[in-house]
Amino acid sequence: MKRIYLGALVSFAFCQFGLAAGNDSLPPPVSDRIYTFQQIEQQKFDLNGKIVRIEIGSLLGDGKSHLPNGALRYIAEDTSKGAMPFGQVAFPPEGLRNGALPDDLKKSQAAFYFRVHLFPDPNAAALCIAVGRQVSVANGKAIYSW
């Protein structure tokens, strides 16, 4: 039951809040630094809706956890080697079509920009939704690309 519920919530986040669509209205990254999943969990209420950069060391699973909108959901491990290096990430169809996930990501690290999303349950882990691999910022507006 929990699996269906989580899938429904993630789907709702993508559809209702437009988290996978049109990144023209996305804010610039919070900073140039690379965040860890542990830092995101510790600061999730401040980071909700904001863009952070995470360096992914590996993805767990085979990416068959498709959400109804075509996004792939994974548990990812960041490169921090810290006490809590795991977090939940989702890659939207646009990024997948444009090669966001290199075939060898399970062997080598890659950095992505993610929008932090919180669920209504304050105890639920944040979901980090990929918005791109590169960013250009001009006049306070950010454009993300794969």
Residue frames relative to the residue before (quaternion, step in Angstrom):
aa qw qx qy qz dx dy dz
M 1.0000 0.0000 0.0000 0.0000 0.00 0.00 0.00
K 0.6383 0.5368 -0.3352 0.4382 3.60 0.96 -0.82
R 0.6388 0.5428 -0.3301 0.4340 3.58 0.99 -0.81
I 0.6563 0.4921 -0.3054 0.4836 3.58 0.95 -0.87
Y 0.6477 0.5323 -0.3130 0.4463 3.57 0.94 -0.89
L 0.6709 0.4881 -0.2987 0.4717 3.59 0.89 -0.92
G 0.6380 0.5249 -0.3259 0.4597 3.58 0.97 -0.82
A 0.6500 0.5106 -0.3097 0.4699 3.56 0.99 -0.83
L 0.6562 0.5078 -0.3153 0.4606 3.60 0.96 -0.80
V 0.6495 0.5039 -0.3171 0.4730 3.57 0.95 -0.85
S 0.6344 0.5277 -0.3169 0.4676 3.56 0.98 -0.86
F 0.6402 0.5272 -0.3084 0.4659 3.55 0.97 -0.90
A 0.6411 0.5300 -0.3200 0.4535 3.58 0.96 -0.87
F 0.6722 0.4912 -0.3006 0.4652 3.58 0.90 -0.89
C 0.7369 0.4456 -0.2412 0.4475 3.58 0.80 -1.01
Q 0.7590 0.4251 -0.2253 0.4386 3.57 0.68 -1.09
F 0.7772 0.3344 -0.1805 0.5016 3.56 0.95 -0.76
G 0.4292 -0.7366 0.4404 0.2816 3.57 1.27 0.11
L 0.2533 0.8219 -0.4858 0.1561 3.56 1.10 0.58
A 0.7100 0.4227 -0.2727 0.4929 3.59 1.13 -0.38
A 0.6854 0.5114 -0.2797 0.4364 3.56 1.15 -0.42
G 0.9028 0.0284 0.0084 0.4290 3.48 -1.43 0.34
N 0.0472 -0.8343 0.5487 0.0261 3.57 -0.03 1.18
D 0.3093 0.7489 -0.5231 0.2641 3.60 1.14 0.54
S 0.7474 0.4033 -0.2189 0.4805 3.58 1.04 -0.69
L 0.4542 0.6911 -0.4555 0.3297 3.58 1.21 0.21
P 0.4874 -0.6653 0.4778 0.3024 3.57 -1.07 0.70
P 0.5984 -0.5246 0.4346 0.4217 3.59 -1.24 0.23
P 0.6472 -0.5016 0.3785 0.4315 3.60 -1.20 0.30
V 0.6171 -0.5595 0.4138 0.3673 3.55 -1.19 0.64
S 0.7751 -0.1436 0.1156 0.6043 3.57 1.01 -0.84
D 0.6189 -0.5462 0.4144 0.3834 3.55 -1.34 0.03
R 0.5505 0.6496 -0.3883 0.3525 3.57 1.20 -0.34
I 0.4393 -0.6507 0.5480 0.2886 3.53 -1.30 0.37
Y 0.2706 -0.7710 0.5621 0.1279 3.56 -0.80 1.08
T 0.3136 -0.6941 0.6078 0.2247 3.53 -1.30 0.44
F 0.6269 -0.5279 0.3982 0.4121 3.57 -1.22 0.33
Q 0.6054 0.5508 -0.3570 0.4501 3.59 1.08 -0.64
Q 0.6553 0.4968 -0.3107 0.4766 3.61 0.94 -0.83
I 0.6366 0.5254 -0.3313 0.4571 3.57 0.99 -0.80
E 0.6640 0.4917 -0.3104 0.4700 3.60 0.91 -0.85
Q 0.6651 0.5023 -0.3065 0.4598 3.59 0.99 -0.78
Q 0.7840 0.2908 -0.1341 0.5318 3.59 1.09 -0.72
K 0.2814 0.8326 -0.4593 0.1288 3.59 1.27 0.19
F 0.6491 0.5123 -0.3456 0.4436 3.62 0.97 -0.63
D 0.6656 0.4710 -0.2936 0.4989 3.60 1.11 -0.63
L 0.7250 0.4458 -0.2349 0.4696 3.59 1.08 -0.72
N 0.4105 0.7346 -0.4653 0.2746 3.61 1.21 -0.17
G 0.8255 0.1748 -0.1640 0.5110 3.57 -0.77 1.09
K 0.6262 0.5394 -0.3351 0.4523 3.58 1.25 -0.11
I 0.4577 -0.6756 0.5173 0.2577 3.53 -1.32 0.42
V 0.0127 -0.7806 0.6243 -0.0262 3.54 -0.94 0.99
R 0.3720 -0.6941 0.5664 0.2431 3.54 -1.26 0.42
I 0.0378 -0.7838 0.6196 -0.0184 3.55 -0.89 1.03
E 0.2683 -0.7317 0.6026 0.1717 3.53 -1.01 0.84
I 0.2291 -0.7939 0.5563 0.0879 3.54 -0.53 1.26
G 0.2816 -0.7686 0.5562 0.1434 3.54 -0.82 1.05
S 0.7837 -0.1506 0.1118 0.5921 3.56 1.03 -0.78
L 0.3239 -0.7015 0.5991 0.2097 3.50 -1.34 0.39
L 0.2857 -0.7409 0.5816 0.1767 3.53 -1.00 0.83
G 0.7384 0.3587 -0.2838 0.4956 3.56 -0.93 0.84
D 0.5275 -0.6615 0.4572 0.2741 3.49 -1.34 0.06
G 0.5493 -0.6528 0.3853 0.3517 3.59 1.22 0.23
K 0.4673 0.6794 -0.4543 0.3371 3.57 1.13 0.41
S 0.5063 0.6221 -0.4346 0.4096 3.57 1.26 0.16
H 0.0018 0.8242 -0.5634 0.0572 3.55 0.42 1.28
L 0.3074 -0.7058 0.6075 0.1959 3.51 -1.06 0.82
P 0.6962 -0.5045 0.2961 0.4160 3.61 -1.12 0.46
N 0.6981 0.4525 -0.2847 0.4763 3.62 1.08 -0.55
G 0.6390 -0.5594 0.3183 0.4213 3.60 1.26 0.18
A 0.4882 0.6584 -0.4406 0.3661 3.59 1.24 -0.06
L 0.3218 -0.7144 0.5866 0.2050 3.53 -1.24 0.56
R 0.1777 -0.7825 0.5919 0.0766 3.54 -0.95 0.92
Y 0.0337 -0.7935 0.6068 -0.0311 3.53 -0.99 0.95
I 0.3261 -0.5922 0.6611 0.3255 3.46 -1.44 0.02
A 0.1235 -0.8121 0.5695 0.0291 3.56 -0.72 1.09
E 0.2705 -0.7177 0.6157 0.1806 3.51 -1.28 0.49
D 0.3154 -0.7402 0.5557 0.2093 3.58 -0.78 0.97
T 0.6090 -0.5989 0.3961 0.3369 3.57 -1.29 0.14
S 0.4189 0.7667 -0.4213 0.2434 3.60 1.27 0.06
K 0.2232 -0.7774 0.5426 0.2268 3.59 1.08 -0.67
G 0.3888 0.7404 -0.4567 0.3034 3.57 1.24 0.53
A 0.7464 -0.4136 0.2975 0.4281 3.53 -1.37 -0.12
M 0.7957 0.1585 -0.0672 0.5807 3.60 1.11 -0.64
P 0.0783 0.8640 -0.4936 0.0612 3.62 0.49 1.12
F 0.6278 0.5721 -0.3309 0.4111 3.62 1.24 0.02
G 0.0787 0.7820 -0.6153 0.0611 3.54 -1.16 0.72
Q 0.5050 -0.6404 0.4960 0.2981 3.52 -1.33 0.33
V 0.0143 -0.8001 0.5990 -0.0273 3.58 -0.83 1.02
A 0.1301 -0.7617 0.6283 0.0904 3.55 -1.26 0.46
F 0.1833 -0.7669 0.6087 0.0884 3.54 -1.06 0.84
P 0.3471 -0.7697 0.4976 0.1987 3.62 -0.52 1.17
P 0.6953 -0.4977 0.3217 0.4067 3.59 -1.22 0.46
E 0.6152 0.5629 -0.3555 0.4222 3.62 0.97 -0.80
G 0.6841 0.4772 -0.2794 0.4757 3.56 0.91 -0.90
L 0.6417 0.5250 -0.3238 0.4557 3.56 1.01 -0.79
R 0.6431 0.5189 -0.3156 0.4664 3.60 1.02 -0.81
N 0.7405 0.4020 -0.2127 0.4948 3.56 1.07 -0.74
G 0.6105 -0.6234 0.3340 0.3567 3.57 1.16 0.52
A 0.1914 0.8166 -0.5250 0.1444 3.60 1.04 0.68
L 0.7502 0.3346 -0.1964 0.5354 3.57 1.05 -0.70
P 0.2560 -0.7662 0.5654 0.1665 3.58 -0.28 1.17
D 0.6131 -0.5937 0.3828 0.3538 3.57 -1.05 0.78
D 0.7518 0.3946 -0.2168 0.4817 3.56 1.05 -0.69
L 0.2769 0.7930 -0.5091 0.1880 3.62 1.18 0.38
K 0.6231 0.5307 -0.3584 0.4490 3.58 1.09 -0.51
K 0.7091 0.4283 -0.2550 0.4987 3.60 1.25 -0.27
S 0.8029 0.1443 -0.0690 0.5742 3.60 1.08 -0.62
Q 0.5330 -0.6588 0.4404 0.2966 3.56 -1.14 0.64
A 0.0365 -0.7698 0.6369 0.0216 3.54 -1.31 0.44
A 0.3210 -0.7461 0.5537 0.1835 3.58 -1.05 0.77
F 0.0549 -0.7776 0.6264 -0.0061 3.54 -1.09 0.86
Y 0.3769 -0.6515 0.5948 0.2824 3.52 -1.33 0.33
F 0.0739 -0.8024 0.5920 -0.0119 3.55 -0.90 1.00
R 0.3179 -0.6885 0.6126 0.2229 3.53 -1.20 0.63
V 0.3463 -0.7437 0.5388 0.1914 3.56 -0.78 1.05
H 0.0389 -0.7963 0.6033 -0.0202 3.56 -0.83 1.05
L 0.1870 -0.7764 0.5942 0.0957 3.55 -0.97 0.91
F 0.3818 -0.6916 0.5691 0.2283 3.52 -1.19 0.67
P 0.6834 -0.5002 0.3263 0.4199 3.61 -1.19 0.36
D 0.6480 0.4889 -0.3217 0.4874 3.60 1.06 -0.65
P 0.3787 -0.7637 0.4706 0.2278 3.64 -0.46 1.13
N 0.6490 0.5133 -0.3226 0.4595 3.60 1.21 -0.33
A 0.5345 0.6289 -0.4093 0.3889 3.60 1.23 -0.25
A 0.5222 -0.6277 0.4791 0.3221 3.55 -1.11 0.71
A 0.5488 -0.6010 0.4682 0.3440 3.56 -1.15 0.61
L 0.2822 -0.7048 0.6216 0.1929 3.54 -1.23 0.58
C 0.1868 -0.7759 0.5949 0.0959 3.59 -0.82 0.99
I 0.1413 -0.8156 0.5606 0.0245 3.55 -0.48 1.27
A 0.4147 -0.7375 0.4791 0.2338 3.57 -0.57 1.18
V 0.1164 -0.7926 0.5963 0.0510 3.55 -1.03 0.89
G 0.7909 -0.2243 0.1305 0.5542 3.60 1.22 -0.20
R 0.4650 -0.6575 0.5158 0.2922 3.49 -1.40 0.05
Q 0.7615 0.2106 -0.1339 0.5982 3.58 1.20 -0.52
V 0.1212 -0.7723 0.6184 0.0805 3.54 -1.27 0.43
S 0.0623 -0.7390 0.6660 0.0802 3.52 -1.23 0.60
V 0.1364 -0.7988 0.5851 0.0314 3.54 -0.87 1.02
A 0.1079 0.7665 -0.6254 0.0984 3.54 -0.91 1.01
N 0.8515 0.0191 -0.0561 0.5210 3.56 -0.91 0.96
G 0.7179 -0.4721 0.2498 0.4466 3.57 0.97 0.84
K 0.6400 0.4854 -0.3335 0.4936 3.60 1.28 0.05
A 0.2286 -0.7802 0.5713 0.1124 3.54 -1.05 0.80
I 0.1208 -0.7435 0.6538 0.0710 3.53 -1.13 0.79
Y 0.1620 -0.7932 0.5845 0.0536 3.56 -0.71 1.15
S 0.0389 -0.7936 0.6072 0.0048 3.56 -1.05 0.78
W 0.4875 -0.6705 0.4904 0.2688 3.52 -1.29 0.46
